[in-house]
Amino acid sequence: MEYHRRLHRAGYLALHWPREWGGAGAGVVEQAIYQDEVLRLGLPTYGANQFAIDRIGPTLMLFGSEAQKKRFLPAMLTAKEIWCQAYSEPNAGSDLANLQTRASLEGDHFLVNGQKVWISLAHRADWQLLLVRTDLKAPKRQGISCLLVDMRSPGITVRPLVQMTGESKFNEVYYDNVRVPKTNLLGALNDGWRVSIATLMFQRLSAATRHPLERRTHELIKLAKRSNFAGIAAHQHPYIRQQLAQLAAEAQCLKLTRYRVLTSQLKGKARGPETSLGKLFASELQVRLAAFACELLGPWAAVEGGENYGQEWVQRMLGAREYTIAGGTSEIQRNIIGERVLGLPKS
Ligand SMILES: Cc1cc2nc3c(=O)[nH]c(=O)nc-3n(C[C@H](O)[C@H](O)[C@H](O)COP(=O)(O)OP(=O)(O)OC[C@H]3O[C@@H](n4cnc5c(N)ncnc54)[C@H](O)[C@@H]3O)c2cc1C
């Protein structure tokens, strides 16, 4: 929290937010420079309220009423109110439009019933951005709305899920006749699909730029210098050298692709489905980097303590998978790239 406050005081927390709402109003180049420096130093970008700052706040700016913006944006910046994003359900992940959590309009409030799953930070959040079905008869995407929901509302139950890393970062969330004021509808009734597309686009953009991949390749090189592989110093083994060169080249490619997108933005082109390309490549590269570190370490990967051991890399290897799933799986990103970037026919 202290890091968050310091970022905020220094004006770095919400570089991409307009000044009107307490951000720095920085251009895309300033944002990219800041991002590169933060990654180089291995620091987190967004502080304690990441989802609010990187995607929920910007979504609220696009779809919220003036009253909603005034009420919610300042407390996102100070992290007085922590936010989570409640979209996925047991039968609605990749096929998000299939969501079944129901909200019926009863006078001046909605009554919400259903279940969400995999909701990061729900156990610590004060508010959530909730996708619900508000029209059962309309085609799937046209019957969805988005609500701003107080996590302390009676009828909400949060159950943490344990990940294979041993951490509990996401949760099941149950809704039993939860009352949500009608004034907390974000955007128009039954227009929640458009809201969700905007949030996911902001999320993928953040996922593509948030991982310190170059820094990790430098750490791998250091690791190779103090490890043995197949009986010789690892950094002198041809296989290891080749793998290191490959991973370092891929990290560079990702950075240069980011710069290319930046250039086209500076020429006035809007960000589009190519954010999927960055998200896909960054998250898959994370997995390859961590897996290679474990290969390099061999059995030492499983030993705790001391700088020659590899526990942190094992944690990274187990944790890296999550980025290939959250915000849309790698397969879904490939579908988006195939259909909307390359213009291939739908499968
Ligand atoms: C660490 C983590 C944090 C998360 N945080 C949140 C959160 O805060 N809020 C939230 O709402 N959700 C969150 N999620 C959920 C995440 O968005 C979903 O897990 C994701 O969208 C995939 O949905 P699913 O788990 O239902 O898998 P499914 O959709 O059931 O997919 C199962 C498999 O089938 C493949 N598949 C599905 N459809 C297709 C297709 N059309 N073509 C090719 N392959 C396909 C998928 O790629 C996957 O391999 C989080 C997930 C993770 C792992």
The ligand as a Tripos MOL2 file, in Angstrom:
@<TRIPOS>MOLECULE
LIG
   53    58     1     0     0
SMALL
NO_CHARGES

@<TRIPOS>ATOM
      1 C1         -4.9710  -16.5720  -12.6030 C.3       1 LIG1
      2 C2         -6.3460  -16.3070  -13.1440 C.ar      1 LIG1
      3 C3         -7.0130  -15.1700  -12.7710 C.ar      1 LIG1
      4 C4         -8.2940  -14.9330  -13.2490 C.ar      1 LIG1
      5 N1         -8.9400  -13.8090  -12.8160 N.ar      1 LIG1
      6 C5        -10.1940  -13.5580  -13.2450 C.ar      1 LIG1
      7 C6        -10.8990  -12.4120  -12.7710 C.ar      1 LIG1
      8 O1        -10.3940  -11.6190  -11.9730 O.2       1 LIG1
      9 N2        -12.1620  -12.2170  -13.2150 N.ar      1 LIG1
     10 C7        -12.7720  -13.0560  -14.1010 C.ar      1 LIG1
     11 O2        -13.9010  -12.8060  -14.4710 O.2       1 LIG1
     12 N3        -12.1340  -14.1700  -14.5600 N.ar      1 LIG1
     13 C8        -10.8620  -14.4410  -14.1500 C.ar      1 LIG1
     14 N4        -10.1980  -15.5620  -14.5990 N.ar      1 LIG1
     15 C9        -10.9110  -16.5050  -15.4640 C.3       1 LIG1
     16 C10       -10.4230  -16.5110  -16.8950 C.3       1 LIG1
     17 O3        -10.8580  -15.3740  -17.5830 O.3       1 LIG1
     18 C11       -10.9440  -17.8180  -17.5300 C.3       1 LIG1
     19 O4        -10.3200  -18.8850  -16.8330 O.3       1 LIG1
     20 C12       -10.6080  -17.8990  -18.9940 C.3       1 LIG1
     21 O5        -11.3610  -16.9710  -19.7210 O.3       1 LIG1
     22 C13       -10.8630  -19.3080  -19.5510 C.3       1 LIG1
     23 O6        -12.1520  -19.7390  -19.2430 O.3       1 LIG1
     24 P1        -12.4030  -21.1720  -18.5650 P.3       1 LIG1
     25 O7        -11.4960  -21.2910  -17.3790 O.co2     1 LIG1
     26 O8        -13.8600  -21.3090  -18.3370 O.co2     1 LIG1
     27 O9        -11.9040  -22.2370  -19.6360 O.3       1 LIG1
     28 P2        -12.7450  -22.7690  -20.8820 P.3       1 LIG1
     29 O10       -13.3570  -21.6290  -21.5930 O.co2     1 LIG1
     30 O11       -13.6430  -23.8560  -20.4050 O.co2     1 LIG1
     31 O12       -11.6050  -23.3660  -21.8060 O.3       1 LIG1
     32 C14       -11.0530  -24.6670  -21.5640 C.3       1 LIG1
     33 C15       -10.0340  -24.9370  -22.6820 C.3       1 LIG1
     34 O13       -10.7050  -24.9620  -23.9670 O.3       1 LIG1
     35 C16       -10.0920  -24.0270  -24.8550 C.3       1 LIG1
     36 N5        -11.1180  -23.3820  -25.6800 N.ar      1 LIG1
     37 C17       -12.3160  -22.9030  -25.2700 C.ar      1 LIG1
     38 N6        -12.9830  -22.3590  -26.3130 N.ar      1 LIG1
     39 C18       -12.1850  -22.4900  -27.4050 C.ar      1 LIG1
     40 C19       -12.3180  -22.1090  -28.7720 C.ar      1 LIG1
     41 N7        -13.4050  -21.4740  -29.2280 N.pl3     1 LIG1
     42 N8        -11.2790  -22.3900  -29.6200 N.ar      1 LIG1
     43 C20       -10.1560  -23.0130  -29.1690 C.ar      1 LIG1
     44 N9         -9.9930  -23.4110  -27.8670 N.ar      1 LIG1
     45 C21       -10.9840  -23.1410  -27.0150 C.ar      1 LIG1
     46 C22        -9.4470  -22.9810  -23.9410 C.3       1 LIG1
     47 O14        -8.3860  -22.3120  -24.5900 O.3       1 LIG1
     48 C23        -8.9600  -23.8500  -22.7750 C.3       1 LIG1
     49 O15        -7.7450  -24.4470  -23.0900 O.3       1 LIG1
     50 C24        -8.9170  -15.8320  -14.1510 C.ar      1 LIG1
     51 C25        -8.2240  -16.9830  -14.5380 C.ar      1 LIG1
     52 C26        -6.9480  -17.2280  -14.0620 C.ar      1 LIG1
     53 C27        -6.2300  -18.4670  -14.4900 C.3       1 LIG1
@<TRIPOS>BOND
     1     1     2 1
     2     2     3 ar
     3     2    52 ar
     4     3     4 ar
     5     4     5 ar
     6     4    50 ar
     7     5     6 ar
     8     6     7 ar
     9     6    13 1
    10     7     8 2
    11     7     9 ar
    12     9    10 ar
    13    10    11 2
    14    10    12 ar
    15    12    13 ar
    16    13    14 ar
    17    14    15 1
    18    14    50 ar
    19    15    16 1
    20    16    17 1
    21    16    18 1
    22    18    19 1
    23    18    20 1
    24    20    21 1
    25    20    22 1
    26    22    23 1
    27    23    24 1
    28    24    25 2
    29    24    26 1
    30    24    27 1
    31    27    28 1
    32    28    29 2
    33    28    30 1
    34    28    31 1
    35    31    32 1
    36    32    33 1
    37    33    34 1
    38    33    48 1
    39    34    35 1
    40    35    36 1
    41    35    46 1
    42    36    37 ar
    43    36    45 ar
    44    37    38 ar
    45    38    39 ar
    46    39    40 ar
    47    39    45 ar
    48    40    41 1
    49    40    42 ar
    50    42    43 ar
    51    43    44 ar
    52    44    45 ar
    53    46    47 1
    54    46    48 1
    55    48    49 1
    56    50    51 ar
    57    51    52 ar
    58    52    53 1
@<TRIPOS>SUBSTRUCTURE
     1 LIG1         1 GROUP 0 **** ****
